[in-house]
Amino acid sequence: MVGLADCNNFFVSCERTLNPDLENRAVVVLSNNDGCVVARSNEAKRAGIKMGQPAFQIKDRIRSGEIIALSGNHLLYREISIKVHDIFRRYAPKTLDYSVDEAFLIMDGIPDSQLRNIGEAISANCWDELHIPVTIGFAQSKTLAKIVSESCKKRGKRVGVLFDAKEAYPVMKKMSISDLWGIGRRLSKRLYTSGIYTIADFADKELGWIRATLGINGERSWRELHGEHCIELSHVQSSLQDSVSESRTFPEDVDDFDYIRARIAIYAADCCKKLRAMGGECKTIGVMLQTNRFHTERGIARPVGSINFDEPTSDTVQICNAAISILNSIFIQDIPFKRAGVWLSEIVPAKSVVPSLFDFQDSVKDKAVRSHLMKAIDSINLGPGLPVIKLASQITQGHPGHNDGYSSSFQAPHK
């Protein structure tokens, strides 16, 4: 059996951990530039707010106080996500972290009779320790586990267990084909023309027709609905990602070098924290800038640069210095930019990195000291909200219309 543990309305739930007054209120979380809705509370869903709905369409309801709109706090969401996934790992023999708010629980060797108790324990611990509501569905395949989890959410249940794939048929008859994992809205429109409107309609089709119409991926979804394990998700089994990136759109066009330098330092530091959390080190860092694509009268510029390190690293100071060095080489004076970003690539396990043969002893000693320093900083900064310890390069005098807690009106200390 396999389980899907899904955090309910995750971004909103995270915000409620900081502000309990948001409970039982219609709350939405907006995208990076506050352009559209990316998360909704149940109250906001009942109020008719759609996922991805542009913020300007509900601005009157926000101003009146009917809807509470919050800018995304992704540092907070990631910190809570790490803690939630740690709780999942306490109970499951193996987990696949599918997304920031979802994980598959591989329950090999666990008696079926214990699944509901384990699910209830996981959900209770996530609520008691973190105040994050979690719904868990157990079934014979990942696709069925997703269906069970969605069904539990709609019925207000914390845990559901499906022992026989046939028992899911009544639920599948009520679910649109667009809700089937791997299908989505675009492909569902194609299936409508063949009379497939619900997941049950899809499951009722002959396998030969599914294979001829949708290929191997469609066949896998069909087999999963009939209780067969077909989707392996090998890309999420590795704890190391191929790359890590952080980018943001500015509230307005900016040509202030000091402001952009601070943003680049912040993004680089965030990438370093993710890199160390996964136990990796990177060989390459890149920086990008982009002008406003809607201001075509100025022309569109996308300067990009990268640097290769002599040895893989996860050191924030080293990586931030490299990022600022790249920015110095690609920044164009008197051109306002709308977006900036940093990425780290060629990621390798930290334990596999062999120091240079030259100055081997000094290299090992220096790296050990820096590694302890980074661990200490990560430990101090662990928790919701903005980091306690920052590099001086992350601090700026701020910029009109933008306030993220990194701005400073005082002289930064020398140490």
C-alpha positions in Angstrom: 0.0 0.0 0.0 1.0 3.6 -0.6 -0.2 6.8 1.1 -0.4 10.4 -0.1 0.0 12.9 2.7 -1.3 16.3 1.6 -1.1 19.5 3.7 -4.5 21.3 3.3 -4.3 24.9 1.9 -0.7 24.8 2.8 0.4 28.5 2.3 -2.7 29.7 4.1 -2.2 27.2 6.9 1.4 28.4 7.3 0.3 32.0 7.6 -2.2 31.0 10.3 0.6 29.6 12.4 1.9 33.2 12.7 -1.5 34.9 13.0 -4.3 32.8 14.6 -6.7 35.7 13.9 -6.8 34.4 10.3 -8.7 31.3 11.4 -12.2 31.0 10.0 -11.5 34.0 7.7 -11.5 34.1 3.9 -7.7 34.2 3.2 -5.8 34.1 0.0 -2.0 34.1 -0.7 -0.8 36.0 -3.7 2.0 35.2 -6.2 5.5 36.8 -5.9 4.5 40.1 -7.5 1.0 40.0 -5.9 -0.5 39.4 -9.4 -2.8 36.4 -8.8 -4.1 34.0 -6.2 -1.9 30.9 -5.6 -3.5 29.6 -2.3 -7.0 29.8 -0.8 -8.6 29.0 2.5 -11.7 26.9 2.5 -13.6 30.1 3.4 -12.2 31.8 0.3 -13.1 28.9 -1.9 -16.7 29.1 -0.6 -16.6 32.8 -1.4 -16.0 32.0 -5.0 -12.3 32.8 -5.3 -10.6 30.8 -8.1 -7.1 29.5 -8.1 -5.0 31.7 -10.3 -7.5 34.5 -10.3 -6.0 37.9 -10.9 -5.8 40.0 -7.8 -7.3 43.1 -9.5 -10.5 41.2 -10.0 -11.1 40.9 -6.2 -9.4 44.2 -5.1 -12.8 45.7 -4.0 -13.5 42.6 -1.8 -9.9 42.9 -0.4 -10.4 46.6 0.4 -13.7 46.0 2.1 -12.1 43.3 4.3 -14.3 40.5 3.0 -11.1 38.8 1.6 -7.7 39.0 3.4 -4.9 38.9 0.8 -1.3 38.2 1.8 2.0 38.3 -0.1 3.7 35.0 -0.2 6.3 34.3 2.5 8.2 31.4 0.9 11.0 31.3 3.4 8.3 30.5 6.0 6.6 27.9 3.8 9.9 26.1 3.2 10.8 26.0 6.9 7.5 24.5 7.8 7.6 22.1 4.9 10.9 20.6 6.1 9.4 20.0 9.5 6.2 18.5 8.1 8.2 16.1 5.9 10.3 15.1 8.9 7.1 14.0 10.7 6.1 11.9 7.7 9.5 10.1 7.9 8.9 9.2 11.5 6.1 6.8 10.5 6.7 5.6 7.0 9.4 3.1 6.0 10.1 5.3 2.9 8.8 8.6 1.7 8.9 10.4 -1.7 8.8 14.2 -1.2 6.6 15.0 -4.2 6.2 18.8 -3.5 6.4 21.4 -0.8 3.1 20.2 0.7 2.8 16.6 -0.5 4.6 13.3 0.0 4.0 9.7 -0.9 4.4 7.2 1.9 5.7 3.8 0.8 4.2 1.4 3.4 6.0 -1.8 2.4 6.0 -4.3 5.3 3.3 -2.5 7.3 0.1 -4.5 8.0 -2.9 -3.0 6.3 -4.8 -3.1 9.6 -2.3 -0.5 11.0 -2.6 2.1 8.2 -5.5 4.0 9.6 -3.9 4.3 13.0 -0.6 5.4 11.4 -2.4 8.0 9.3 -4.3 9.4 12.3 -1.0 9.6 14.2 0.7 11.5 11.4 -2.2 13.9 11.0 -2.4 14.5 14.8 1.3 15.2 15.1 1.3 17.7 12.2 -1.5 19.5 13.9 -0.3 19.4 17.5 3.4 20.3 16.7 3.0 22.7 13.7 -0.7 23.5 13.5 -0.8 22.3 9.9 -3.8 20.2 8.9 -2.9 17.1 6.9 -5.1 14.7 5.0 -3.8 11.2 4.1 -5.2 8.6 1.6 -3.9 5.0 1.4 -4.5 2.8 -1.6 -2.9 0.2 -3.9 -1.4 2.8 -6.2 -0.3 6.5 -6.1 -3.1 7.6 -8.4 -5.7 5.9 -6.2 -4.1 7.4 -3.1 -4.5 10.9 -4.6 -8.1 10.2 -5.2 -8.7 8.9 -1.7 -6.9 12.0 -0.3 -9.1 14.4 -2.4 -12.2 12.5 -1.3 -11.3 12.8 2.3 -10.8 16.6 2.0 -14.2 17.0 0.5 -15.8 14.9 3.3 -13.8 16.6 6.1 -12.0 13.3 7.0 -8.3 13.2 8.0 -7.5 9.7 6.8 -9.0 7.3 4.3 -8.0 3.7 3.4 -8.9 2.0 0.1 -8.3 -1.7 0.2 -9.9 -2.6 -3.1 -9.6 -0.4 -6.3 -13.2 -1.2 -7.2 -14.4 0.6 -4.0 -13.1 3.9 -5.5 -15.6 3.7 -8.4 -18.4 5.7 -6.8 -15.9 8.4 -5.9 -14.4 8.4 -9.5 -17.9 8.9 -10.9 -18.2 12.2 -9.1 -14.7 13.5 -10.1 -14.1 15.3 -13.4 -11.5 13.8 -15.7 -9.5 17.0 -15.4 -8.9 16.1 -11.7 -7.1 12.9 -12.7 -3.4 13.1 -11.9 -1.5 13.5 -15.1 -4.4 14.6 -17.3 -5.1 18.2 -16.5 -7.4 20.6 -18.3 -5.9 20.7 -21.7 -5.9 17.0 -22.3 -9.3 16.6 -20.6 -10.9 18.8 -23.4 -9.6 16.2 -25.9 -11.2 13.4 -23.9 -14.5 15.2 -23.7 -14.9 14.7 -27.4 -14.7 10.9 -26.8 -17.4 11.0 -24.1 -15.0 10.8 -21.2 -16.2 13.3 -18.6 -15.3 11.7 -15.3 -12.5 9.6 -14.0 -14.9 6.6 -13.9 -15.5 7.1 -17.7 -11.7 6.9 -18.2 -11.4 3.7 -16.1 -14.2 2.1 -18.1 -12.5 2.5 -21.4 -10.7 -0.5 -23.0 -7.0 -0.5 -22.4 -6.3 -0.8 -26.1 -8.2 2.5 -26.8 -6.3 4.2 -24.0 -3.0 3.1 -25.3 -3.7 4.1 -28.9 -5.2 7.5 -27.9 -2.9 8.6 -25.0 0.2 6.4 -25.3 2.2 5.0 -22.4 1.4 7.7 -19.9 -2.3 7.3 -20.4 -1.9 3.5 -20.0 0.0 4.0 -16.8 -2.8 6.2 -15.4 -5.4 3.6 -16.5 -3.5 0.8 -14.8 -3.0 2.8 -11.6 -6.8 3.3 -11.4 -7.1 -0.5 -11.5 -4.7 -0.9 -8.6 -1.4 -1.5 -10.4 1.8 0.3 -9.4 3.0 2.0 -12.7 4.3 5.4 -11.8 7.7 5.2 -10.1 8.6 9.0 -9.7 12.3 8.3 -10.0 13.0 12.0 -10.4 11.9 12.7 -6.8 13.6 9.7 -5.2 17.0 11.5 -5.2 17.5 14.0 -2.4 19.7 16.1 -4.7 18.1 18.3 -7.4 19.9 19.1 -10.6 19.8 22.8 -9.9 18.5 25.3 -7.3 17.2 28.8 -8.3 15.6 31.9 -6.8 14.2 34.8 -8.8 11.7 37.6 -8.1 9.9 40.3 -10.0 10.4 43.8 -8.5 7.3 45.9 -7.6 8.6 48.5 -10.1 11.4 48.9 -12.6 14.7 49.5 -10.9 18.0 51.0 -12.1 19.6 51.3 -8.6 22.7 49.1 -8.6 22.9 48.9 -4.8 19.3 47.7 -4.5 19.7 45.0 -7.2 23.0 43.9 -5.6 21.2 43.4 -2.3 18.5 41.4 -4.0 21.0 39.2 -5.7 22.8 38.6 -2.4 19.5 37.6 -0.8 18.6 35.2 -3.6 22.0 33.6 -3.5 21.8 33.2 0.3 18.4 31.5 -0.1 19.8 29.1 -2.7 22.7 28.3 -0.4 20.3 27.4 2.4 18.4 25.0 0.1 21.6 23.5 -1.2 22.9 22.7 2.3 19.5 21.4 3.3 19.7 18.7 0.6 23.4 17.9 1.5 24.8 19.2 -1.8 27.5 21.5 -3.1 27.5 23.3 -6.5 30.1 23.8 -9.2 28.4 26.6 -11.1 26.5 29.8 -10.2 24.6 32.0 -12.6 22.9 35.4 -12.4 20.3 36.9 -14.6 18.6 40.2 -15.0 15.5 41.1 -17.2 13.9 44.3 -18.2 10.1 44.8 -18.2 8.8 42.9 -21.3 5.8 45.3 -21.4 8.0 48.4 -21.8 9.1 47.5 -25.3 9.9 51.1 -26.2 13.1 50.7 -24.2 14.0 47.4 -25.8 14.2 44.1 -23.9 17.5 43.2 -22.2 18.3 39.8 -20.5 21.9 40.0 -19.4 23.1 36.6 -18.0 26.5 35.5 -16.6 27.9 32.5 -14.8 31.1 31.4 -12.9 32.6 27.9 -12.3 34.1 27.3 -8.9 37.5 25.6 -8.6 35.9 23.2 -6.1 32.2 22.5 -5.4 30.9 24.7 -2.5 27.8 25.5 -0.4 29.5 28.4 1.4 27.2 31.4 1.5 30.0 34.0 1.6 31.8 32.4 -1.4 28.7 32.0 -3.4 27.3 35.5 -2.7 30.7 37.1 -3.6 30.6 35.2 -6.9 27.0 36.3 -7.5 27.9 40.0 -7.0 31.0 39.6 -9.2 28.8 38.3 -12.0 26.3 41.2 -11.4 29.2 43.7 -11.7 30.0 42.2 -15.2 26.4 42.1 -16.6 24.8 45.2 -15.0 24.0 47.9 -17.6 23.9 51.5 -16.3 20.7 53.6 -16.7 18.6 50.6 -17.8 15.8 49.8 -15.3 15.3 46.1 -14.6 12.1 44.3 -13.6 13.4 40.9 -12.6 16.5 39.3 -11.2 17.5 35.8 -10.3 20.3 33.4 -9.2 20.7 29.7 -9.9 23.2 27.1 -8.7 23.9 24.0 -10.9 26.1 21.0 -11.3 25.1 19.9 -7.8 27.0 17.0 -6.2 26.8 15.3 -2.8 28.9 17.3 -0.3 30.5 14.1 1.1 31.8 13.1 -2.3 33.8 16.3 -2.8 37.6 15.7 -2.7 39.7 18.8 -1.8 42.5 20.0 -4.1 45.9 18.1 -3.8 47.6 21.5 -3.5 47.5 22.9 0.0 45.4 19.8 1.0 45.7 20.3 4.8 44.9 24.0 4.7 42.0 23.4 2.3 40.4 20.7 4.5 40.8 22.8 7.7 39.4 26.0 6.1 36.5 24.1 4.6 35.7 22.4 7.9 35.6 25.8 9.7 33.4 27.3 7.1 31.1 24.3 7.1 30.6 24.6 10.9 30.0 28.3 10.5 27.3 27.7 7.8 25.6 25.0 10.0 25.6 27.5 13.0 24.0 30.2 10.9 21.4 27.8 9.5 20.6 26.6 13.0 20.1 30.2 14.3 18.0 31.1 11.2 15.9 28.0 11.5 12.2 28.9 12.1 9.5 31.0 10.6 10.0 34.5 9.3 13.1 36.3 8.0 16.7 35.2 8.8 18.2 36.5 12.0 21.8 36.5 10.7 22.5 38.0 7.2 25.5 39.1 5.2 26.1 42.8 5.0 25.6 42.6 1.2 22.0 41.5 1.9 21.2 44.8 3.6 20.1 47.8 1.6 18.4 51.2 2.3 15.4 49.7 0.6 13.5 50.9 -2.5 10.1 52.6 -2.9 7.2 50.1 -2.9 9.3 47.2 -1.6 9.7 46.1 2.0 10.7 42.5 2.8 12.4 43.0 6.1 15.9 43.2 4.7 15.9 47.0 4.4 17.8 48.9 7.0 17.8 52.5 8.1 20.9 52.1 10.3 24.6 51.6 9.7 25.4 47.9 9.4 28.0 46.6 11.9 31.5 45.7 10.7 31.3 42.2 12.1 
